[in-house]
């Protein structure tokens, strides 16, 4: 059943091992009567810890919905309870070789997915798209380690090709380039998994809280005509265009704040903006038009630059990885929108709207979706994205080990120490998927070089 807080959650298990599942988790000595609800304590088959107490039903095939043996667990609907029961089945699947660690993580992400793109990325990972990629790199490293170790142990006694080390170096250089390219993804997959941190910034009373409420479609933030109403960062999770967004309303930025609490709010706003993935800069359209009318030489670019500098947002807006959307709010208060229309024609990153009437909100959502697509990418089976900081750590160490190998294996270098760096690189790749074995290295040595035959 759907994931979330509810009174009752339903978990169904179907397939040839459903019998084993229901006996082990519900601690039956024999199968219960079909289609009869029984109240049982559900236990971890290994530790015997009680996971929950709920109803268990048995549906033998072919008289079940799937036609297979199946069982149904009706448990309490708290997220912790659901996670505990599903984690038990997932752990058993991993130990039996049905899923590797990357696929297990994909399953966990699928259970917790809140948006369509999160679901798609998690489903592809659970189906093995990322595992296939990492396993291909692992197999390449296994082959390289095997060839280097064969060269060390048997080059003087057996028929080892003279150029084996050159071939290994070429293959490892290609592998290193591929891994580095995978790491240089701009954190698209991680951002999609965790949510895009989006911040609304601007002067006091430009409509930041109103904009947050309009995007969330509920009165999440307090809105008053008093400048400095928002003192802290107000953070909410929303779904925009199928992408998960953590959107934050911040204190209005100004240099003449005298209140200690407001100053702290402004400091937090700056700190949050520095870490944000997407920035929405809100400008009061009435102030812009009034200033343009009194200074014909002032361009929109000039006005925005002055605005950014005044609010000390230059470092935030000009970061290379930042995407910025400029919003001209309060258009409902303008008698003449000629200047605004001129801006919209020449500056594609600008949206004019009214939070009061919600005119222009659909256009803003469209612009945000375009930015979110750039920041998160589009999940695909052909180009799976790195989704976990755990993966990034192991791959980064793997690349560092390959660099050490190249240094140590240079002309006159120590091949034995170089081989150790390759083993470390292989160990870190294997830790991602949860497969660590020395037998595979021996298999490659005997297969590729026919050692001992």
C-alpha positions in Angstrom: 0.0 0.0 0.0 1.0 3.7 -0.3 3.9 4.8 1.9 3.2 7.3 4.7 1.4 7.6 8.0 -1.8 5.6 8.1 -3.7 3.3 10.4 -3.0 0.1 8.5 -0.4 -0.7 5.8 -0.6 -3.8 3.6 2.4 -5.7 2.4 1.9 -8.6 -0.1 4.4 -11.2 -0.9 4.0 -13.4 -4.0 6.1 -16.2 -5.6 7.6 -19.6 -4.9 9.2 -18.4 -1.7 6.1 -16.9 -0.2 5.7 -20.1 1.9 9.1 -19.6 3.5 8.4 -15.9 4.0 5.1 -16.3 6.0 6.5 -19.2 8.1 9.7 -17.4 9.0 8.2 -13.9 9.8 5.0 -15.1 11.4 6.6 -18.1 13.2 4.1 -20.7 12.0 4.9 -24.3 12.5 2.8 -25.1 9.4 0.9 -23.1 6.9 -2.3 -21.5 8.2 -5.7 -22.1 6.7 -6.1 -20.2 3.3 -7.9 -16.8 3.3 -8.2 -16.7 7.1 -7.0 -13.6 9.0 -4.8 -14.5 12.0 -3.4 -12.0 14.5 0.4 -12.8 14.9 3.6 -11.2 16.2 5.8 -10.6 13.2 9.5 -11.3 14.1 12.9 -10.9 12.6 13.8 -14.5 11.5 17.4 -14.0 12.6 17.3 -11.9 15.8 13.7 -12.9 16.8 13.0 -9.3 17.6 9.3 -8.4 17.3 8.8 -6.1 14.3 5.0 -5.5 14.8 1.8 -7.3 15.6 -0.7 -7.6 12.8 -2.9 -9.7 10.6 -1.5 -12.4 8.4 -3.4 -14.1 5.5 -2.3 -17.0 3.3 -3.4 -17.3 -0.3 -2.1 -20.5 -1.9 -1.8 -20.6 -5.7 -3.5 -20.9 -8.1 -6.4 -19.4 -6.2 -4.7 -16.1 -5.5 -4.6 -12.7 -7.3 -1.3 -13.5 -8.9 -1.9 -17.2 -9.4 1.2 -17.9 -7.3 1.5 -18.7 -3.6 1.1 -15.4 -1.8 0.6 -14.0 1.6 -0.5 -10.6 3.0 0.6 -8.8 6.1 -1.6 -6.1 7.5 0.6 -4.1 9.8 0.4 -0.7 11.6 1.0 2.1 9.1 3.8 4.0 10.8 6.8 4.6 8.5 9.2 3.0 11.0 7.1 -0.2 11.2 6.8 -0.4 7.4 10.5 0.2 7.0 11.4 -2.5 9.6 9.3 -5.2 7.8 10.4 -4.3 4.3 14.0 -4.0 5.4 13.9 -7.6 6.7 12.7 -8.9 3.3 15.2 -6.7 1.5 18.1 -7.9 3.7 17.2 -11.5 3.0 17.1 -10.8 -0.8 20.6 -9.3 -0.5 22.0 -12.3 1.4 20.5 -14.7 -1.2 22.1 -12.8 -4.1 18.7 -11.5 -5.4 19.8 -7.8 -5.0 23.1 -6.1 -4.5 23.6 -3.1 -2.2 23.0 -0.6 -5.0 19.7 -2.3 -5.9 18.7 -2.4 -2.2 19.3 1.3 -2.0 17.2 1.8 -5.1 14.4 -0.2 -3.5 14.6 2.0 -0.4 14.5 5.1 -2.5 11.5 3.7 -4.4 9.6 3.2 -1.2 10.3 6.7 -0.1 9.9 8.4 -3.5 7.5 11.4 -3.4 7.7 12.6 -7.0 7.6 11.0 -10.4 11.2 11.7 -11.3 12.4 10.3 -7.9 10.3 7.2 -8.6 11.8 6.8 -12.0 15.4 7.2 -10.8 14.8 4.8 -7.9 13.1 2.2 -10.1 15.9 2.2 -12.6 18.4 1.8 -9.8 16.4 -1.1 -8.3 16.2 -2.7 -11.7 20.0 -2.7 -11.9 21.0 0.1 -14.3 23.5 1.5 -11.8 24.7 -1.9 -10.7 25.4 -3.0 -14.3 27.7 0.1 -14.7 29.6 -0.4 -11.4 29.9 -4.2 -12.0 31.4 -3.6 -15.4 34.0 -1.4 -13.8 34.6 -4.0 -11.1 35.1 -6.7 -13.7 37.6 -4.5 -15.5 39.5 -4.0 -12.3 39.4 -7.7 -11.5 41.0 -8.4 -14.9 43.7 -5.8 -14.4 44.5 -7.0 -10.9 44.7 -10.6 -12.1 47.0 -9.6 -15.0 49.3 -7.6 -12.8 49.5 -10.3 -10.2 50.2 -12.9 -12.9 53.0 -10.7 -14.2 54.5 -10.5 -10.7 54.3 -14.2 -9.9 54.8 -15.9 -13.2 56.5 -13.6 -15.7 59.8 -15.4 -15.3 58.4 -19.0 -15.4 55.3 -19.0 -17.5 54.3 -17.7 -20.9 53.1 -14.2 -19.9 52.9 -11.7 -22.8 55.6 -9.0 -22.8 53.1 -6.2 -23.3 50.6 -7.2 -20.6 51.5 -4.3 -18.4 51.1 -1.8 -21.2 47.6 -3.2 -22.0 46.7 -3.0 -18.3 47.8 0.7 -18.1 45.8 1.6 -21.2 42.7 -0.1 -19.8 43.1 1.5 -16.4 43.5 5.0 -17.9 40.2 4.5 -19.9 38.5 3.3 -16.7 39.8 6.2 -14.7 38.4 8.7 -17.3 35.0 7.0 -17.3 34.8 7.1 -13.5 35.9 10.7 -13.4 33.2 11.6 -16.0 30.6 9.8 -13.8 31.7 11.8 -10.7 31.6 15.1 -12.6 27.8 15.0 -12.9 27.1 18.1 -10.9 25.4 15.9 -8.2 22.3 15.5 -10.4 21.3 12.1 -9.1 22.0 13.0 -5.4 20.1 16.3 -5.8 17.1 14.4 -7.3 17.2 11.9 -4.5 17.5 14.4 -1.7 15.6 17.4 -3.1 16.6 20.6 -4.8 17.4 23.3 -2.2 15.6 26.4 -3.5 15.8 29.8 -1.7 13.6 32.9 -2.1 15.5 36.1 -1.5 14.9 39.8 -1.8 14.2 43.0 0.2 11.7 43.1 3.0 8.1 43.3 1.8 8.6 42.3 -1.8 6.3 39.3 -1.4 8.7 36.4 -0.6 6.3 34.8 1.9 3.4 35.3 -0.4 5.3 33.6 -3.2 6.1 30.6 -0.9 2.4 30.3 -0.1 1.5 30.5 -3.8 3.9 27.8 -4.7 2.8 25.5 -1.8 -0.9 26.4 -2.4 -1.4 26.9 1.4 -0.7 29.6 4.0 2.6 28.2 5.2 4.2 31.5 6.0 2.8 34.5 7.8 2.2 37.5 5.5 1.8 41.0 6.8 2.6 44.5 5.4 5.1 45.0 8.2 8.7 44.8 7.0 10.8 42.1 8.7 7.9 39.7 9.5 9.9 36.7 8.5 12.8 36.3 11.0 14.0 32.7 10.4 14.2 30.3 7.4 10.9 28.7 6.7 11.5 25.4 4.8 8.9 23.3 3.0 8.9 20.3 0.6 6.9 20.7 -2.6 6.6 18.8 -5.9 7.2 21.0 -8.9 7.1 19.4 -12.4 7.7 16.0 -10.9 10.9 17.2 -9.1 11.3 17.3 -5.3 12.0 20.8 -4.1 12.9 22.0 -0.6 11.9 25.6 -0.9 12.9 28.2 1.7 11.5 31.6 2.5 14.0 33.8 4.2 14.2 37.1 6.1 14.2 40.2 4.0 17.7 41.5 3.2 18.6 45.0 4.2 21.6 46.8 5.6 19.8 49.1 8.1 18.3 46.4 10.3 18.6 47.4 14.0 16.7 44.5 15.6 19.1 41.8 16.8 16.6 39.0 15.9 16.2 40.4 12.4 20.0 40.7 11.9 20.3 37.0 12.8 17.5 36.2 10.4 19.4 38.1 7.6 22.6 36.2 8.5 20.8 32.9 8.2 19.3 33.9 4.9 22.7 34.6 3.4 24.1 31.3 4.7 21.2 29.4 3.3 21.4 31.1 -0.1 25.1 30.2 -0.3 24.2 26.5 -0.1 21.1 26.6 -2.3 20.9 24.9 -5.7 18.3 27.3 -7.1 17.8 31.0 -6.3 14.5 32.9 -6.8 15.3 36.7 -6.6 12.1 38.7 -5.9 11.9 42.3 -7.0 9.0 44.7 -6.3 7.8 45.7 -9.8 6.3 48.9 -8.6 9.7 50.1 -7.2 11.5 49.1 -10.4 9.0 51.0 -12.7 9.2 54.0 -10.4 13.0 54.1 -10.6 13.1 53.5 -14.4 10.7 56.4 -14.9 13.0 58.8 -13.0 16.2 57.6 -14.7 15.8 56.9 -18.4 19.5 55.8 -18.7 19.1 53.0 -16.1 18.7 49.6 -17.8 17.1 46.5 -16.3 20.6 44.9 -16.0 21.8 48.0 -14.2 18.8 47.9 -11.8 19.3 44.2 -11.0 23.1 44.6 -10.5 22.4 47.5 -8.1 19.8 45.4 -6.3 22.1 42.4 -6.0 25.0 44.5 -4.8 22.8 46.3 -2.3 21.6 43.0 -0.8 25.1 41.6 -0.9 24.0 38.7 -3.1 26.7 38.9 -5.7 28.6 35.8 -4.6 25.3 33.8 -4.5 24.0 34.8 -7.9 27.4 34.5 -9.8 28.3 31.0 -8.6 28.8 28.8 -11.7 26.5 26.0 -10.5 23.8 28.4 -9.5 20.6 28.9 -11.4 18.7 32.1 -10.8 15.2 33.1 -11.6 14.2 36.8 -11.3 10.6 37.4 -10.2 8.9 40.8 -10.7 6.1 40.7 -8.1 3.1 43.0 -7.5 2.3 43.6 -11.1 -1.4 43.9 -10.0 -0.4 47.3 -8.6 0.9 48.7 -11.9 -1.3 51.0 -14.1 1.0 50.6 -17.1 2.9 47.3 -17.7 4.8 48.6 -20.8 8.1 48.6 -19.0 7.5 45.1 -17.6 6.6 43.7 -21.0 9.8 45.2 -22.4 11.8 43.4 -19.7 10.1 40.1 -20.4 10.9 40.4 -24.2 14.6 40.9 -23.6 15.3 38.8 -20.5 14.3 35.1 -20.6 15.1 34.4 -17.0 12.5 36.9 -15.7 8.9 36.2 -14.7 6.4 38.9 -13.9 3.6 37.9 -11.6 1.2 38.8 -8.9 1.2 36.7 -5.8 -2.2 38.3 -4.9 -4.0 37.3 -8.1 -1.7 34.4 -8.9 -1.3 35.7 -12.5 2.1 34.6 -13.8 2.5 31.7 -11.3 2.1 29.0 -14.1 4.8 30.7 -16.1 7.1 30.7 -13.0 6.4 27.0 -12.4 7.3 26.4 -16.1 10.6 28.2 -15.7 11.4 26.4 -12.4 10.7 23.1 -14.1 13.2 23.9 -16.8 15.9 24.8 -14.2 15.1 21.7 -12.2 15.5 19.5 -15.3 19.0 21.1 -15.8 19.9 20.6 -12.1 18.6 17.0 -11.8 18.7 15.7 -15.3 16.3 13.1 -16.6 16.8 9.6 -15.3 17.5 7.0 -18.0 18.6 3.4 -18.2 21.4 4.3 -20.6 23.0 7.0 -18.4 22.4 6.1 -14.7 23.3 8.9 -12.3 25.3 8.6 -9.1 22.7 8.8 -6.3 24.5 8.3 -3.0 27.3 10.1 -1.2 28.5 6.6 -0.2 29.1 5.8 -3.9 30.8 9.1 -4.5 33.2 8.5 -1.6 34.2 5.0 -2.8 34.6 6.1 -6.4 36.7 9.1 -5.4 39.0 6.9 -3.4 39.1 4.4 -6.3 40.4 7.2 -8.7 43.0 8.2 -6.1 44.2 4.6 -5.9 44.5 4.4 -9.7 46.6 7.6 -9.7 48.9 6.0 -7.1 49.1 2.9 -9.3 50.3 5.0 -12.3 52.9 6.7 -10.2 54.2 3.4 -8.7 54.2 1.5 -11.9 56.1 4.0 -13.9 59.5 3.0 -15.4 61.6 1.6 -12.6 58.7 1.7 -10.1 57.6 -0.9 -7.6 55.1 -3.2 -9.4 54.2 -5.0 -6.1 53.3 -1.8 -4.4 51.4 -0.7 -7.5 49.4 -3.9 -7.4 48.4 -3.2 -3.9 46.8 0.1 -5.0 44.8 -1.8 -7.6 43.5 -4.1 -4.9 42.5 -1.1 -2.9 40.7 0.4 -5.9 38.9 -2.9 -6.5 37.9 -3.2 -2.8 36.3 0.3 -2.9 34.3 -0.5 -6.1 33.2 -3.8 -4.5 32.1 -2.1 -1.4 29.5 -0.1 -3.5 27.7 -3.2 -4.7 28.6 -5.4 -1.6 30.7 -8.0 -3.6 34.2 -8.6 -2.3 36.0 -11.8 -3.4 39.5 -12.9 -4.2 38.4 -16.1 -5.9 37.3 -14.1 -9.0 40.9 -12.8 -9.3 42.3 -16.3 -9.3 39.7 -17.4 -11.8 40.8 -14.7 -14.2 44.5 -15.6 -13.7 44.0 -19.3 -14.6 41.5 -18.5 -17.4 43.5 -15.8 -19.2 47.0 -17.3 -18.8 46.3 -21.0 -18.3 48.7 -21.1 -15.3 49.5 -24.5 -14.1 48.1 -26.3 -17.2 
